[in-house]
Amino acid sequence: MRHGKKVYLITNRSLQSQLLLNFLTQESDASVIFLDINQSFTPDAITQSIVLYDVQASSRRASKRWSGLFNRSEGHFRGYLINCPTSLSVYEKISWPFFESMISRDCPTESLLNLISKAEKSLPGMNKRYLSKKSQNIPTGSPRIKDLTEREYEILSELCKGGSNLQIANNFFISEHTVRTHIYNIFKKISVTNRTQAANWANHQFTKCLSE
């Protein structure tokens, strides 16, 4: 029996996604709704609902579009990124401030079902309790974060992995001089003086992004 609560599964049309949709529909008490990741969407529809966004099925363009829609909805939902690879770039992580956790691609479907079940219990009154608490920790509210460009996030991500200027330059097909300029701008914007501090800052922002 459905209790009126909705779960939006945002993914592409594939055998795997259809199997997941069938499983959640059969096993969950909520109404499970498929949304094509390549189609447009009205963010108001997800209010007081659970959102599962399939990272593996998402293109770079789709990620930008959907994260922008979700951010404009101001977090009036419970969101989870599913089918995540073992590592995401700093830019990708911080692009989803209203999403609570990232679920790896090898997560058992039963574990995902348990997560949905727990999230359902906290949906009533979420605007007054959950959102007011979570909104205090949204990293995109920091002017320093908004000042970073996407390329600066990409280079910051490489810094966190220990990449040298030459390695970063080769990865992005740019000169070492350009890399040094980007790093200088990153350090200035986030008020750090070395790579270790920059990595710690990025990790701290991501922790804030996922904190409740």
C-alpha positions as CSV (number, residue, x, y, z in Angstrom):
1,M,0.0,0.0,0.0
2,R,1.4,3.4,-1.0
3,H,1.4,6.2,1.6
4,G,1.6,9.2,-0.7
5,K,5.4,9.7,-0.4
6,K,7.3,9.9,-3.6
7,V,10.7,8.7,-4.7
8,Y,12.1,10.2,-7.9
9,L,14.6,8.0,-9.7
10,I,16.5,10.2,-12.1
11,T,18.5,8.1,-14.6
12,N,18.5,7.0,-18.3
13,R,16.5,4.3,-19.9
14,S,18.4,1.0,-19.6
15,L,17.8,-2.6,-18.4
16,Q,19.7,-1.8,-15.2
17,S,17.6,1.2,-14.4
18,Q,14.4,-0.6,-15.2
19,L,15.3,-3.4,-12.9
20,L,16.1,-0.9,-10.1
21,L,12.8,0.8,-10.8
22,N,10.9,-2.4,-10.6
23,F,12.6,-3.4,-7.4
24,L,11.9,-0.1,-5.6
25,T,8.3,-0.1,-6.8
26,Q,7.7,-3.6,-5.5
27,E,9.6,-3.3,-2.2
28,S,9.0,0.3,-1.2
29,D,5.9,1.8,0.4
30,A,6.5,5.0,-1.6
31,S,5.4,5.8,-5.1
32,V,8.5,5.5,-7.3
33,I,8.6,7.8,-10.3
34,F,11.1,7.5,-13.2
35,L,12.5,10.7,-14.6
36,D,14.6,10.7,-17.7
37,I,18.0,12.3,-16.9
38,N,18.1,13.8,-20.4
39,Q,14.7,15.6,-20.2
40,S,13.6,18.9,-18.6
41,F,12.1,19.0,-15.2
42,T,10.2,21.3,-12.8
43,P,12.0,21.4,-9.4
44,D,8.7,22.2,-7.5
45,A,7.6,18.7,-8.2
46,I,10.2,17.2,-5.8
47,T,9.1,19.1,-2.7
48,Q,8.8,16.8,0.3
49,S,10.0,13.8,-1.7
50,I,13.1,11.6,-2.0
51,V,15.4,12.0,-5.0
52,L,17.8,9.4,-6.3
53,Y,20.2,10.8,-8.9
54,D,22.1,8.3,-11.0
55,V,25.7,9.7,-11.4
56,Q,26.8,6.9,-13.6
57,A,24.0,7.7,-16.2
58,S,24.7,11.5,-16.1
59,S,26.7,13.4,-18.6
60,R,28.6,16.5,-17.7
61,R,26.0,18.7,-19.2
62,A,23.1,16.9,-17.5
63,S,24.9,17.2,-14.1
64,K,25.2,21.0,-14.5
65,R,21.6,21.3,-15.5
66,W,20.2,19.1,-12.7
67,S,22.4,20.4,-9.9
68,G,21.3,23.9,-10.9
69,L,17.6,22.9,-10.7
70,F,18.1,21.2,-7.3
71,N,20.0,24.2,-5.9
72,R,17.2,26.5,-6.9
73,S,14.7,24.2,-5.1
74,E,16.6,25.1,-1.8
75,G,16.7,21.6,-0.5
76,H,13.1,20.9,0.0
77,F,13.7,17.2,-0.5
78,R,15.9,14.3,0.6
79,G,18.6,13.7,-2.0
80,Y,21.0,10.9,-2.6
81,L,23.6,10.4,-5.4
82,I,23.6,6.8,-6.5
83,N,26.0,4.7,-8.6
84,C,28.9,6.9,-7.7
85,P,32.4,6.0,-8.7
86,T,35.0,5.5,-6.0
87,S,36.0,9.2,-6.3
88,L,34.4,12.3,-7.6
89,S,36.1,15.6,-8.2
90,V,35.9,18.4,-5.7
91,Y,33.7,20.4,-8.1
92,E,31.3,17.4,-8.6
93,K,31.0,16.9,-4.8
94,I,30.3,20.5,-4.0
95,S,27.9,20.9,-6.9
96,W,25.3,19.0,-4.9
97,P,25.0,20.8,-1.6
98,F,21.5,19.6,-0.8
99,F,22.3,15.9,-1.4
100,E,23.0,14.1,1.9
101,S,25.2,11.2,0.8
102,M,26.9,9.5,-2.2
103,I,26.1,5.8,-2.7
104,S,28.7,3.7,-4.5
105,R,27.8,1.7,-7.6
106,D,28.3,-1.6,-5.7
107,C,25.8,-0.7,-3.0
108,P,23.3,-3.6,-2.5
109,T,19.7,-2.8,-3.6
110,E,18.6,-3.8,-0.1
111,S,20.8,-1.2,1.5
112,L,19.3,1.5,-0.9
113,L,15.8,0.4,0.1
114,N,16.7,0.7,3.8
115,L,18.0,4.2,3.2
116,I,14.8,5.2,1.4
117,S,12.8,3.7,4.3
118,K,14.7,5.8,6.8
119,A,14.4,9.0,4.7
120,E,10.6,8.5,4.4
121,K,10.2,8.8,8.2
122,S,11.8,12.2,8.3
123,L,9.9,13.8,5.4
124,P,6.9,15.2,7.4
125,G,7.8,18.6,8.8
126,M,11.2,18.5,7.1
127,N,10.9,22.2,6.1
128,K,10.9,23.2,9.8
129,R,13.4,20.8,11.3
130,Y,15.7,19.2,8.8
131,L,16.1,22.1,6.4
132,S,16.7,24.8,8.9
133,K,19.5,22.8,10.4
134,K,21.0,21.7,7.1
135,S,20.9,25.1,5.5
136,Q,23.4,26.4,8.0
137,N,26.0,24.1,6.5
138,I,25.5,24.6,2.8
139,P,29.0,25.3,1.4
140,T,27.7,27.2,-1.7
141,G,26.6,30.0,0.7
142,S,30.3,31.0,1.1
143,P,31.4,33.8,-1.2
144,R,34.8,32.2,-1.5
145,I,33.3,29.0,-2.9
146,K,31.1,31.0,-5.4
147,D,34.2,32.8,-6.6
148,L,35.9,29.6,-7.8
149,T,35.5,28.8,-11.4
150,E,34.9,25.2,-12.7
151,R,38.4,25.0,-14.0
152,E,39.7,26.1,-10.6
153,Y,37.7,23.4,-8.9
154,E,39.2,20.9,-11.4
155,I,42.7,21.9,-10.6
156,L,41.9,22.0,-6.9
157,S,40.7,18.4,-7.2
158,E,44.0,17.5,-8.9
159,L,45.9,19.2,-6.0
160,C,44.0,17.0,-3.5
161,K,45.2,14.0,-5.4
162,G,48.8,15.1,-5.1
163,G,49.2,16.1,-8.7
164,S,52.3,18.2,-9.7
165,N,52.0,21.3,-11.9
166,L,53.4,19.3,-14.8
167,Q,50.9,16.5,-14.3
168,I,48.0,18.9,-14.0
169,A,49.1,20.7,-17.1
170,N,49.2,17.5,-19.1
171,N,45.8,16.4,-17.8
172,F,44.1,19.6,-19.0
173,F,46.4,20.3,-22.0
174,I,47.5,23.6,-20.7
175,S,50.9,25.1,-19.8
176,E,52.5,24.9,-16.4
177,H,52.4,28.7,-16.3
178,T,48.6,28.6,-16.7
179,V,48.5,26.0,-13.9
180,R,50.6,28.2,-11.6
181,T,48.3,31.1,-12.3
182,H,45.2,29.0,-11.5
183,I,46.8,27.8,-8.3
184,Y,47.7,31.3,-7.3
185,N,44.1,32.4,-7.8
186,I,42.7,29.4,-5.9
187,F,45.0,30.1,-2.9
188,K,44.0,33.7,-2.9
189,K,40.3,33.1,-3.1
190,I,40.2,30.5,-0.3
191,S,42.8,32.2,1.8
192,V,45.5,29.5,2.0
193,T,49.2,29.5,1.3
194,N,50.1,25.9,0.3
195,R,48.7,22.7,-1.3
196,T,48.1,20.9,2.0
197,Q,46.0,23.8,3.3
198,A,44.1,23.8,0.0
199,A,43.4,20.1,0.2
200,N,42.2,20.4,3.9
201,W,40.0,23.3,2.9
202,A,38.4,21.3,0.1
203,N,37.8,18.2,2.3
204,H,36.3,20.5,5.0
205,Q,33.9,22.0,2.5
206,F,32.8,18.5,1.3
207,T,32.3,17.4,4.9
208,K,30.1,20.4,5.5
209,C,28.2,19.6,2.3
210,L,27.2,16.1,3.6
211,S,26.7,17.0,7.2
212,E,23.3,17.0,8.7
